[in-house]
Amino acid sequence: MAQAEHPTPVTSRRGGPLKGRVRVPGDKSISHRAMIFGLLAIGETRVSGLLEGEDVLRTAAAARALGAIVHHDGPGAWRVTGVGVGGLKEPAHLLDFGNAGTGSRLMMGVCGSHPITTTFDGDASLRKRPMRRILDPLEQMGTVVLRQEEGGRLPLTLRGPQEAVPITYRTPVASAQIKSAVLLAGLAAPGVTTVIEAEATRDHTEKMLTHFGAEVTVTQEGEHGRRIALTGQPELAAAPIIVPADPSSAAFPLVAALIVPGSDVLIESVMTNPLRSGLLTTLREMGAEITVEREANEGGETVADLRVRFSALRGVTVPPERAPAMIDEYPVLAVAASFASGTTRMRGLQELRVKESDRLAAVEAGLKAAGVSCAIEGDDLIVEGRSEVAGGGVVATHLDHRIAMSFLVMGLATQKPMQVDDGAMIATSFPSFIGLMRQLGGDIA
Ligand code: S3P
């Protein structure tokens, strides 16, 4: 079992209703990309609202090692002066990405297409995660893998070609990380690099490429997919980035309010990009009372205040094609499903097995520790909901921030407290989680 060196157990217990107004930190996906685009642009990119979680700070450190000048001006406010596409410096030391899958995979795309040698490493969780999915297209573009652990795992060393080869690549699984790594590598290649995805995944990379001045065309591919074509070797020009609040972090107070009786919570200015909003769709189908109070545009993304009240939920079937739009939200959805009447079947969850932990197994074990009856059938997770959930269990988090936060949310509504074996990894994506939940009245310590 992956364990932190000094695990910090955290416990949550049932109390009164959750009430109040909160704002969750900046979006993790956009924050990583802010550092990466800042590195690849000419000029100074100003970022506001950056998520200052450990994952993003690792990407900032990598950007520095590759030649960017990175300044921290105040909470969420950063400036990055880049080196331009083609201008990366060979780092003097290995790049340690800690727990960060997104940072490491996107940076492999960046470094793998430049004539430099780069070594990537990470913590015990990241070392287990499959990187072949990134190395396969990069090898087609001319990257040489000088060192890798079995199955293309970290630590690994890449050497990029003098000039990368543009490719047309069909992603074998729906993954914004694969798509983004190929497109970022394509920046250094002459000609057009094309990525075809059978299911549309989060589109932050495409949007930011356009925002920084690259030529990108996006067309529909089949019923649910997209074809993204990027013209290589553009001169990216620094551009301001406003990072909206992370819907994947908002999911935790949102589900907490739904399952703790009497709750009424407002979560401010949450990004409502449709490719990230599958959880909202699903919870509404389950009968959740969530209202959108104030829609606005923040840095090219729509945002809205979400008002959430305690709701009587009912079980639903979540279709597999919705997975890309809520891929990080299944653990907390499984918690919501535990309190719903009837059965919830979440279909097509194979990708959950290769996240920060094997989330299918971790969620099943956590639910069982809380006395919830559930099962994995093939790639589906089935949860039998009930109005009273016993709780009282200890959950193994396997270095996974979202497993920790999901089961702490659960403990706010179970009869007996829930404990997670280690809350330390919460700092990777949502450092203020415990304080914010306490501000709403949640008993977490
Ligand atoms: C992300 C893509 C998703 C998601 C991850 C962030 C991104 O991963 O799970 O948390 O920022 O591109 P996959 O591409 O592996 O599905």
Residues whose N, C-alpha, C, O or C-beta is under 5 A from the ligand:
A	BS01	S3P	S29 T102 A174 S175 A176 Q177 I178 I327 D328
